Amino acid sequence: MKGRVSSKGDSKASSGNLANIITVARILLAPVFVWLLAADNGEHGVLRWVAAALFILAIATDGVDGSVARRRNLVTNVGIILDPIADKVLTGAALVMLSILGELWWWVTIVILVRELGITAFRFAVLRDRVIPASRGGKLKTVVQSVAISLFLVPLWTVLGEWVLWLNWSVMGLALVLTVVTGLDYLWQAWRGNRAP
């Protein structure tokens, strides 16, 4: 844990630096978000709106911690591993809760979670040899997933009409395609990297 916490510089950054603290805070917000959704129980009341706002706020910090880490040279191996885990905890919790509430097909949740958990397990498996950062395609997938889940969480159809549901499912469909394609590409690139001399 020794090193720079928030200051910019070239010396070693602490694993407990500001960027990583923001990442951990994102993970800790997940149980609060789940409780709010469960307490609302599909009523689309105040708690649902608060849960949606909390999810959007938490997922938005993904860009904040990454920006802080790069700007202040606080990038650490711990941060590289924790950052995608924080995303998966939040998005995974949201997907499961939406399926429990009957608003998202279970097979969509299962496909996304299998991809996310599988790639995360693979990253940990090769951690001894190298740390694999998220690709640009993976980052795009995360953004689209976040937007799709946010659209599902914010009950705009109760205000604007059911046409919003078509938009929600269209964006979720795009997120699903990106999830599968980037997962396969990730494994392909890793396989090619292992074959390289």
Solvent accessible surface area in square Angstrom, and as a share of the most:
residue,aa,sasa,rsa
1,M,172,0.77
2,K,180,0.76
3,G,44,0.42
4,R,29,0.11
5,V,74,0.43
6,S,49,0.32
7,S,61,0.39
8,K,148,0.63
9,G,23,0.22
10,D,141,0.73
11,S,71,0.46
12,K,160,0.68
13,A,12,0.09
14,S,2,0.01
15,S,37,0.24
16,G,17,0.17
17,N,0,0.00
18,L,67,0.33
19,A,3,0.02
20,N,9,0.05
21,I,92,0.46
22,I,34,0.17
23,T,3,0.02
24,V,60,0.35
25,A,46,0.36
26,R,1,0.00
27,I,41,0.21
28,L,120,0.60
29,L,53,0.26
30,A,4,0.03
31,P,86,0.54
32,V,74,0.42
33,F,1,0.00
34,V,44,0.25
35,W,161,0.56
36,L,17,0.08
37,L,0,0.00
38,A,52,0.40
39,A,46,0.36
40,D,8,0.04
41,N,105,0.54
42,G,28,0.27
43,E,132,0.59
44,H,52,0.23
45,G,29,0.28
46,V,117,0.67
47,L,63,0.31
48,R,0,0.00
49,W,97,0.34
50,V,69,0.40
51,A,0,0.00
52,A,1,0.01
53,A,59,0.46
54,L,29,0.14
55,F,0,0.00
56,I,73,0.37
57,L,112,0.56
58,A,0,0.00
59,I,19,0.09
60,A,60,0.47
61,T,31,0.18
62,D,35,0.18
63,G,48,0.47
64,V,72,0.41
65,D,4,0.02
66,G,18,0.17
67,S,38,0.24
68,V,14,0.08
69,A,14,0.11
70,R,160,0.58
71,R,142,0.52
72,R,86,0.31
73,N,69,0.35
74,L,1,0.01
75,V,81,0.46
76,T,20,0.11
77,N,95,0.49
78,V,62,0.36
79,G,13,0.12
80,I,44,0.23
81,I,22,0.11
82,L,42,0.21
83,D,41,0.21
84,P,17,0.11
85,I,41,0.21
86,A,0,0.00
87,D,13,0.07
88,K,28,0.12
89,V,55,0.32
90,L,1,0.00
91,T,5,0.03
92,G,8,0.08
93,A,20,0.15
94,A,0,0.00
95,L,1,0.00
96,V,46,0.27
97,M,18,0.08
98,L,0,0.00
99,S,4,0.03
100,I,105,0.53
101,L,39,0.19
102,G,66,0.64
103,E,40,0.18
104,L,5,0.02
105,W,144,0.51
106,W,123,0.43
107,W,133,0.47
108,V,4,0.02
109,T,1,0.00
110,I,94,0.48
111,V,51,0.29
112,I,1,0.01
113,L,39,0.19
114,V,101,0.58
115,R,31,0.11
116,E,4,0.02
117,L,112,0.56
118,G,38,0.37
119,I,10,0.05
120,T,23,0.13
121,A,61,0.47
122,F,52,0.21
123,R,16,0.06
124,F,92,0.38
125,A,80,0.62
126,V,19,0.11
127,L,65,0.32
128,R,234,0.86
129,D,118,0.61
130,R,91,0.33
131,V,40,0.23
132,I,28,0.14
133,P,81,0.51
134,A,43,0.33
135,S,53,0.34
136,R,215,0.78
137,G,30,0.29
138,G,11,0.11
139,K,109,0.46
140,L,96,0.48
141,K,8,0.03
142,T,20,0.12
143,V,88,0.51
144,V,18,0.10
145,Q,4,0.02
146,S,12,0.08
147,V,72,0.41
148,A,0,0.00
149,I,1,0.01
150,S,17,0.11
151,L,36,0.18
152,F,6,0.03
153,L,0,0.00
154,V,24,0.14
155,P,0,0.00
156,L,57,0.28
157,W,40,0.14
158,T,77,0.45
159,V,102,0.59
160,L,96,0.48
161,G,29,0.28
162,E,128,0.57
163,W,147,0.52
164,V,3,0.01
165,L,58,0.29
166,W,199,0.70
167,L,80,0.40
168,N,0,0.00
169,W,74,0.26
170,S,73,0.47
171,V,28,0.16
172,M,2,0.01
173,G,32,0.31
174,L,96,0.48
175,A,0,0.00
176,L,27,0.13
177,V,87,0.50
178,L,31,0.16
179,T,0,0.00
180,V,58,0.33
181,V,83,0.47
182,T,15,0.09
183,G,5,0.05
184,L,115,0.57
185,D,65,0.33
186,Y,24,0.09
187,L,83,0.42
188,W,129,0.45
189,Q,90,0.40
190,A,11,0.08
191,W,124,0.43
192,R,130,0.47
193,G,43,0.42
194,N,95,0.49
195,R,167,0.61
196,A,61,0.47
197,P,181,1.14
